[in-house]
């Protein structure tokens, strides 16, 4: 595959019709959102994409300020009109990425920042070599102050040293050798990180839990929404998970994760009856219908809670030599073919 930076020049591809400089998905007609599309941006997975298009984004429905983000939104990297700037922003993220991920622990996570501040942080080359001209203009001091504020609590994981250049790489490849598939992987990881962290935030705002015992059970179901089964380590995202969990191509293998998410959402405020209704078994059509209802409820709830469009799971093509090995989910044996029997309420932690 030829380098997208050098030969294919895909950074020069522009999508004027779906760009918003503030990072929002552009509002279309009739208070709906249009999904940002770009050659470098993987598509949002169904049924999440359809659900997003079904959200009523009338501003009169929300009266809260837009929520900040733990990670930069994937569309930030393709809504920049200048191709050289896009390359620079992605390069800066790749250099920041190890330190920012190192800050995520079960007991601590760094402060979230707005979409605009993420854009400003990634636009600065403060993890690279210093520019004498910047120092003359006093911009270097501002950059280092911004970096210090952003990376508070992470000095051991990533230090900012003047005059030290940190190479930007992805899976051992430098920027000049990245191709379209590499960029898809980078932006897929960001979409997955954003989706998981936002789900935890939304859950903490909406869940109605009576006692500690119910909370522990709820957190177990929350963990079972992800391949690793741990809600408190959901920021550990591997490329091998791109086709696992809620992204399973087999509806039968996907069903346990969908049912775990249903149990989580059923404890949320204003959860629709179609999601709260508990069924012992599902056909493929029943599961598909449930997924549609859950995706719409999630997108609506997120917008009303945070006054922003949620980061949603994106598609990713096959990844060669990438083998995912995660605990198999429990499936009840049945003599009735074509049914998934929901046993998620009795699954032990894994």
N, C-alpha and C positions, 0 to 999 in steps of 0.2 A: 504494500500500500504506500503510495507516495505521500509525502508530507503535506498536510493541509496548509501549513504556514508558508511553504515555499512554492510548491508546484500548483496545487489546486486553488490557492488563494480564496478559500471559502470564507475567510474572515471578511472579505469584501462584500459578501452577499448581504443584502439588506432587505428587511421586511417592513416597509414603511407603514403598511396598513394595520399592523397589529402591535405597534410599539407605543409605550407610554413612558415618558421620561421620568415619571415619579415611581415607576415600578409596578403600578397597578396593572391588572389585566384590563384592557381598555373597555370602557362601558359602551355597549352597543345600543341599539334601539330598544324601546319598551323596557328600560331598566334591566337589561341583561348584560352579561359580560361576554366579550369575545376572547377566545383562547389565543395566546401568543404562539405563533408558529415560526420556526426557523430551521434551516438545514442542520444547524449544530445542536438543536434542542430536541431531545427525545419527546415523543408525544405522550400526553397524559393517558393513563390507562382507562379503558372503559371498566365499570360504569361511572367512574369519577368525572370524566370529561362531560358526559351528558348531565350529570348532577350539577356540575358547576354552571353549565349553561342554563339550568333551571332555577338558579338563585335569583330572587327579586332583590336587586341592589338599590332600591329606592333609598336615598340618604335619609329620608324622614323616618326610616325604620330603626336607625341606630343613633345613639347619642353619646358614644364613647370615643375617645381618641384612638387612632390606629395603633395596634399593638406592635412592639418591637420584635426582632427576630434573633434567634440563637445562631443561625447560619445565614449566609447570603442566599437570596432566592435564585434559583437557576436562571430565570428569565433576565436577571440583572446583566448577565454576560452577553446576551444577544440583543439587548435594547439600547446598546451604545452604537451610534451611527458610524463612528470612525473605526476602521478596521484595525489600525495600529493600536488604538486605545483598548479595543477588545482583547487583543493579544496581551497587552500590558496588565490589564485587570485580571485575566486568568492566570498569568504568570505570578502575580502578587498573591493570589489566593493559594496557589500550589506551594508557595514558600511559607505562607502563614498556616496552612492546613495542619501540619504535624503539631505545632504548638497549640493551636486552638482545640484540636481534638484531645490533646493531653490535659487540657483544663477540665474536661468533662469527667466527673467522677460521681459516684452514688451519693456523696455527701456535699459536693460543691459543683456549681456550674457558673461560668462567667456571666457577667451582665449582658442582657440582650440590647441590641441597638436597632435603630430605625433603618428602613431600606435606604434612605438618603445617606445616612452615616456609613452604612456598609459600602455604598458606592464611593464615598469620600475616602474611606480607609483603603479600599482596594485600588483607588486611583493614585495613591501615594506610593512611591518606590522607596519607602523607608526601611525595607528589609534588604535593600540592595546597596550599591555604592553611593556615597554621598556626592552631591553636586555642589561645587564651590559657589556657583552662582546662586543656588538656593540659600546657602549660608549667608551670603552677602545681603540677600533680600530678607533674611530672617525667617524664611519658610521652614528651614530645617528644624528650628526649635519647635515650631508649631507641630510639625510632623512627629517629632520624637515625643512631645507631650501627648499627642493623640494616641500614639502607639502605646505609651506607658499606661495611659488610662484604660485603653482597650485590653491590654494584657495584664492587668493587675491580678495578682495571685498566681501568675504563671512564669515567674522569673527563672525558676529552675528548669522549666521545660523549654523555654525559648527566650534567649536574651537578644536585645537589640544593640549591636555594637557598631559604632561609626566606622565606615570604611571597610566593612566586611560584607562580601557578597554571598548570598545564599542561593544556590542553584535551584531552579524550578524544574521539578521532574514529576512524572506520573508513571508508576510501575517500572521505574528504571529508565524511562525514556525522557530525554530533554525536550524542551519546548519545540525546537526546530524539527523534531522528528515525530511529533504527534500527528495523528490523522483523525478523520472524522469520528471513527469508532472510539478513539481515546477521549475525545471531548464529550461524546455521548456518555461514556463511563463516568467522567468527572461530574457532569451535570446530573446524571442519574443518582450518584451518591449524595449530592446536595439535596435533590428532591426527596430522597428517602430519609435523610437526616432531618430535613425540615418537617416532613410529614409526621415522623415519629415524635419529635419534640413538641410539635404543635398539638398532636393528639393528647399527649400527657397534660399539656397546659389546659386544653379544653376540658379534659376529664376532671381536672382539679377544680374547675369553675362550675361544672354542671352536675357532678355526681351527688347523689343524695344517699348518704351512708349513715346507718343508725348507731353502730358501735364498732369497736376495734376488731371483733371477730369478722364482721361483715366487710370491713375495710381490707383485712388480710385476704379474704376470699376474692374480693373485687380486684385487688392488685395481682393475684394469681391469674385471674382471667385476662387482665390487662397485659401481663407478660406473655400469655399464650396467644396473643394477637401477632407476635413476632416469631421468626424461626428459632431464635435462641431461647425463648421462653422466659426472658428476664426483662421486666419493664424498667428496672433501675440500671440497665446496661444497654438500653435501646440505641444509644449513640454509637455502639460498636457495629458498624455496617460493613459487610463484606460483599464484593462483587458477586460471589457465589450465591448470595441471597436474592439476586435479581429475579430469579424464577422460582422462589420458594415462598411459603406462607400465603399471604393474600394474593400473590402473583402466580401461584401454581396454575399451570395450564389445565391440569386434570381437575374437574370440578369436585371429584370425590376427595382428592388430596387437599384441595383448597377449603373444603367444607368445615373442618375443625377450626380453622382460623376465623372463618366468617362467623361461625357460631360463638366462638369466644368473644369476638367483637360485638356480636349481638347482645351477649350477656353484660358486657361493659356498658353499651349504650342504653340498655333497658333500665339502668340505674340513673340515667341522666334526666334532668328536668325537662319536661314537655316532650318526652319520648313518645312517638306515635304508637298507637295500639298495634299496628302491623309489625312493629319490631318487638314490642313487649310480649306479644303472644308467644308462648313457648310451645314448640312442637317436638314430638319425639323423633320424627324422621322427616327427611326431605328428599324430594326428587330434584333433578337438575333444574327444572323450570321453577320449582319453588325456591331453590337457593338463589337463582338468578334474580327473581323478583325481590327476594329479601335484600340482596346486595344493592339493588337499585334504590330501595327505600332507605337503606342505611346510608348510602352515599349522599343522597339528597338531604337527609336529616343532618348529616355531618357538615356539609357545606353551608346549609342554612344556619345551623347553630354557630358555626365558626364566624360567619359574617356578622351575625347579630351580637356575638359576644366580644369580638375583637375589631369590628369595623374594618375588616380586611378580607381579602380572598385567601383561602387556605393554600398551602403548598401541598400538592397532591402527588401520589405515586406515578412515576413515568415508566414507559416501556423501555426495554433494553434488549437488543438483539442477542443471539447466542454468543457466548464467550468461550473460545477454545481453551482446552486444558484447565477448566475451572470446575472443580467437583465440590458440590456442597454435601456435607455430612452433618445432619442435625437429627436430634431424637425424633423417632417416628411418632406421630400423633395416634392416640388410641382411636380405633374404629370398631364399633360393635359388629360382631358376626351376625349375619341374618340370612335366612333362606329366601328372602324376598329380593330379587335382583333389581338394580336401579334405584336403590334407596340408601341414603346415608342416615344412620342412627346417631343422634346427638348424645354423646356421653361426656361432653366437656365439663359438665357440672361435677363429675366424679374423678376427673383427671388429677393425678398427683403433680406437684411441682416438678419441673425437669430442668 
